[in-house]
Amino acid sequence: MSASLLAACALYAVFIAAWCALRLLRRQPPTGLIPLAATLLVALQVLQAVVAAGKLAGGERVESSPTVSGYLIASVALLPIAATFAREGDRWDSAALIIGCAALAVVDWRLSVLWAAG
């Protein structure tokens, strides 16, 4: 797994969360480029999960394979789940995306810690 890809995904998730926080403070829903940015982040997470699954299948060892697998599944599922809660069209949609992006950043950080320990 690429440590730089993990760091980039985590920082990008924090950036989207901050962007959504600004929209929330302005009492605006997450419109415009935010859905596109979130879709790009999901694509990066899927790429990261495919690369990691390939490395695990290729025999690379990590400290706790089931834990890493769970974090990989969570990294792909978190943002789409948050996006489903963010379809109302009001300002609280931004809050759902903030929570999803913040959780995703933590998951990416935990993946980097677990992968480095393995």
C-alpha positions in Angstrom: 0.0 0.0 0.0 1.3 3.4 -0.9 1.8 5.6 2.1 1.7 8.7 -0.1 -1.7 7.7 -1.5 -3.0 7.1 2.0 -1.7 10.5 3.1 -3.1 12.2 0.0 -6.6 10.6 0.5 -6.6 11.6 4.2 -5.6 15.2 3.4 -8.2 15.4 0.6 -10.9 14.1 3.0 -9.9 16.8 5.5 -10.1 19.4 2.8 -13.6 18.3 1.7 -14.7 18.3 5.4 -13.4 21.9 5.8 -15.1 22.9 2.6 -18.4 21.4 3.9 -17.8 23.1 7.3 -17.6 26.5 5.5 -20.9 25.7 3.7 -22.5 24.7 7.0 -21.5 27.9 8.7 -23.0 29.8 5.8 -26.2 27.7 6.2 -25.8 26.3 2.6 -26.1 22.8 1.3 -23.1 21.1 -0.2 -23.7 22.0 -3.9 -21.5 22.8 -6.8 -18.2 21.0 -6.9 -18.5 19.3 -3.5 -20.3 16.2 -4.9 -17.7 15.9 -7.7 -14.9 16.2 -5.2 -16.5 13.5 -3.0 -16.9 11.3 -6.0 -13.2 11.7 -6.8 -12.3 10.8 -3.3 -14.4 7.6 -3.4 -12.6 6.7 -6.7 -9.2 7.2 -4.9 -10.3 5.1 -2.0 -11.4 2.3 -4.4 -8.1 2.5 -6.2 -6.3 2.3 -2.8 -8.4 -0.7 -1.7 -7.7 -2.6 -5.0 -4.0 -2.0 -4.7 -4.0 -3.1 -1.0 -6.1 -6.2 -1.8 -3.7 -7.1 -4.6 -0.7 -6.8 -2.2 -2.5 -8.9 0.4 -3.4 -11.5 -2.1 0.2 -11.4 -3.4 1.5 -12.5 0.0 2.4 -9.2 1.7 2.0 -9.5 5.4 0.4 -7.0 7.8 0.1 -7.1 11.5 -3.7 -7.9 11.5 -5.1 -8.9 8.2 -8.8 -9.0 9.3 -8.5 -5.5 10.8 -6.8 -4.1 7.7 -9.6 -5.8 5.6 -12.2 -4.1 7.7 -10.6 -0.7 7.4 -10.4 -1.2 3.6 -14.1 -2.0 3.4 -14.9 1.0 5.6 -12.7 3.3 3.5 -14.7 2.4 0.4 -18.1 2.5 2.1 -18.0 5.5 4.4 -18.4 8.3 2.0 -21.2 6.8 -0.1 -23.1 6.1 3.1 -22.5 9.8 4.2 -23.6 10.9 0.8 -26.9 9.0 1.1 -27.6 11.0 4.3 -26.7 14.2 2.4 -29.5 14.2 -0.1 -32.1 16.3 1.6 -31.0 19.6 0.0 -30.5 21.5 3.3 -27.5 22.8 5.2 -27.4 19.7 7.4 -26.2 17.7 4.4 -22.9 19.4 4.9 -22.7 18.1 8.4 -23.3 14.5 7.1 -20.4 14.9 4.7 -18.2 16.5 7.4 -18.7 13.4 9.6 -18.1 11.0 6.7 -14.9 12.8 5.5 -13.5 13.1 9.1 -14.1 9.4 9.7 -12.5 8.6 6.4 -9.4 10.6 7.3 -9.1 8.6 10.6 -9.6 5.3 8.7 -6.8 6.2 6.3 -4.5 7.2 9.2 -5.2 3.9 10.9 -4.6 2.0 7.7 -1.2 3.7 7.3 -0.3 2.8 11.0 -1.4 -0.8 10.5 0.3 -1.2 7.2 3.6 0.3 8.5 3.6 -2.0 11.5 3.2 -5.1 9.3 
